[in-house]
Amino acid sequence: MLADEIGVMLRSRSETLAVAESCTGGGLGDTITEVAGSSDYFLGGVISYSNQAKVDLLGVSERVLEDEGAVSEKVAIQMAEGVMKRFKSTHGIGITGIAGPSGATRKKPVGLVYIAVSSKNRTVCEEYHFDGSRSEVKDQATTAALEMLRSALQKP
């Protein structure tokens, strides 16, 4: 299982993880904590569903939210960096998107998700377009976030 593999990697390095979730609604944190012993490396998470929660809990810029919208690369990056700072973790993940079936616009369709992974010296963000039901989009976003983290951990 991917979460197990990430746990082994984090534990072997004595590194930690915190997550900031919006459209996944806690699914990423749930997946991570399904692994026995995850408390060794998982510090916690924030489900920042509202824009105000993103601002108050994660330090996301109100200006960026106004200019770019909550579902944007800049917001995902600020979520990842913000949760890492708040929890004082080695790594942070930020996820924001539109799981559907409502909430879409012409420019931001259902299934659009931005995932950012932040570490001490680098933050990367990817844009995804997932298909399927609301729960399928949430599950795909959770898996993609774990895959991005694994990839970041494999880099020197």
C-alpha positions as CSV (number, residue, x, y, z in Angstrom):
1,M,0.0,0.0,0.0
2,L,1.3,3.5,-0.9
3,A,0.6,5.0,2.5
4,D,2.7,2.2,4.1
5,E,5.6,2.8,1.7
6,I,5.5,6.5,2.5
7,G,5.4,5.7,6.2
8,V,8.5,3.6,5.9
9,M,10.3,6.4,4.0
10,L,9.4,9.1,6.5
11,R,10.2,7.0,9.6
12,S,13.6,5.9,8.2
13,R,14.5,9.6,7.8
14,S,12.9,10.8,11.1
15,E,10.8,13.2,9.0
16,T,7.2,14.3,9.6
17,L,4.1,15.2,7.5
18,A,1.1,17.5,7.9
19,V,-1.7,17.9,5.4
20,A,-4.2,20.7,4.5
21,E,-7.2,19.4,2.7
22,S,-10.2,21.1,1.1
23,C,-12.0,18.9,-1.6
24,T,-10.8,15.6,-0.1
25,G,-12.4,16.5,3.2
26,G,-10.0,14.5,5.4
27,G,-9.7,11.6,3.1
28,L,-5.9,12.0,2.8
29,G,-5.4,12.1,6.6
30,D,-7.7,9.1,7.0
31,T,-5.6,7.1,4.4
32,I,-2.4,8.1,6.2
33,T,-3.7,7.1,9.6
34,E,-4.9,3.7,8.4
35,V,-1.2,2.7,8.7
36,A,-0.4,1.4,12.2
37,G,2.3,3.6,13.8
38,S,1.6,6.6,11.6
39,S,1.8,8.7,14.7
40,D,5.5,8.4,14.4
41,Y,5.5,10.7,11.4
42,F,2.0,12.2,10.9
43,L,1.6,15.3,12.9
44,G,-2.0,16.2,11.8
45,G,-4.1,17.9,9.3
46,V,-6.5,20.8,8.7
47,I,-9.7,20.5,6.7
48,S,-9.9,24.0,5.4
49,Y,-13.1,23.8,3.4
50,S,-14.0,27.5,3.6
51,N,-11.9,30.4,2.3
52,Q,-11.9,31.9,5.8
53,A,-10.4,28.7,7.2
54,K,-7.7,28.8,4.6
55,V,-6.8,32.3,5.6
56,D,-7.1,31.9,9.4
57,L,-5.6,28.4,9.8
58,L,-3.1,28.2,7.0
59,G,-2.1,31.8,6.2
60,V,-3.5,31.7,2.6
61,S,-3.6,35.2,1.2
62,E,-7.0,36.8,0.9
63,R,-5.8,38.6,-2.2
64,V,-4.8,35.3,-3.9
65,L,-8.2,33.9,-3.0
66,E,-9.9,36.9,-4.6
67,D,-7.7,37.0,-7.7
68,E,-7.2,33.3,-8.4
69,G,-10.0,31.6,-6.5
70,A,-9.8,28.8,-4.0
71,V,-9.1,26.2,-6.7
72,S,-5.8,27.4,-7.9
73,E,-2.1,26.5,-8.0
74,K,-1.2,29.4,-5.7
75,V,-3.7,28.4,-3.1
76,A,-2.6,24.8,-3.1
77,I,1.0,26.0,-2.6
78,Q,0.1,28.3,0.2
79,M,-1.9,25.6,1.9
80,A,1.0,23.1,1.7
81,E,3.5,25.7,3.0
82,G,1.1,27.0,5.6
83,V,0.3,23.6,7.1
84,M,4.0,22.7,7.2
85,K,4.8,25.9,9.0
86,R,1.8,25.6,11.5
87,F,2.7,22.0,12.4
88,K,6.5,22.5,12.1
89,S,6.6,19.4,9.9
90,T,9.3,18.3,7.5
91,H,6.7,18.0,4.6
92,G,3.3,19.5,3.9
93,I,0.6,18.7,1.4
94,G,-2.1,21.0,0.2
95,I,-5.1,19.9,-1.8
96,T,-7.9,22.1,-3.3
97,G,-10.3,21.3,-6.1
98,I,-13.8,20.7,-7.3
99,A,-15.1,17.2,-6.5
100,G,-18.6,17.9,-7.9
101,P,-21.2,17.4,-8.9
102,S,-21.7,21.2,-8.4
103,G,-19.3,24.1,-8.0
104,A,-17.9,24.0,-11.5
105,T,-17.5,26.9,-13.9
106,R,-16.4,26.9,-17.5
107,K,-12.8,27.6,-16.6
108,K,-12.8,25.3,-13.5
109,P,-14.7,22.0,-14.3
110,V,-15.6,19.2,-11.9
111,G,-12.5,17.1,-11.3
112,L,-10.0,20.0,-11.4
113,V,-7.7,19.5,-8.5
114,Y,-4.4,21.2,-7.5
115,I,-2.1,19.3,-5.2
116,A,1.1,20.9,-3.7
117,V,3.8,19.1,-1.8
118,S,6.2,21.2,0.2
119,S,9.5,20.3,1.8
120,K,12.2,22.3,3.3
121,N,13.8,23.5,0.1
122,R,11.2,22.9,-2.5
123,T,7.4,23.1,-3.2
124,V,5.9,21.5,-6.3
125,C,2.3,21.7,-7.5
126,E,0.5,19.7,-10.1
127,E,-2.8,20.3,-11.8
128,Y,-5.1,17.3,-12.3
129,H,-8.3,16.6,-14.1
130,F,-10.0,13.6,-12.6
131,D,-13.2,11.9,-13.9
132,G,-15.9,10.2,-12.0
133,S,-18.3,10.7,-9.1
134,R,-17.6,13.0,-6.2
135,S,-16.1,10.1,-4.2
136,E,-14.0,8.9,-7.1
137,V,-12.5,12.4,-7.6
138,K,-11.7,12.6,-3.9
139,D,-10.1,9.1,-3.9
140,Q,-8.1,9.9,-7.0
141,A,-6.9,13.2,-5.5
142,T,-5.8,11.3,-2.3
143,T,-3.9,8.8,-4.3
144,A,-2.2,11.5,-6.5
145,A,-1.2,13.4,-3.4
146,L,0.5,10.3,-1.9
147,E,2.2,9.6,-5.2
148,M,3.5,13.1,-5.4
149,L,4.9,12.8,-1.8
150,R,6.5,9.5,-2.6
151,S,8.2,11.1,-5.7
152,A,9.4,14.1,-3.6
153,L,10.8,11.7,-1.0
154,Q,12.7,9.8,-3.7
155,K,14.5,12.9,-4.9
156,P,17.8,13.9,-3.2
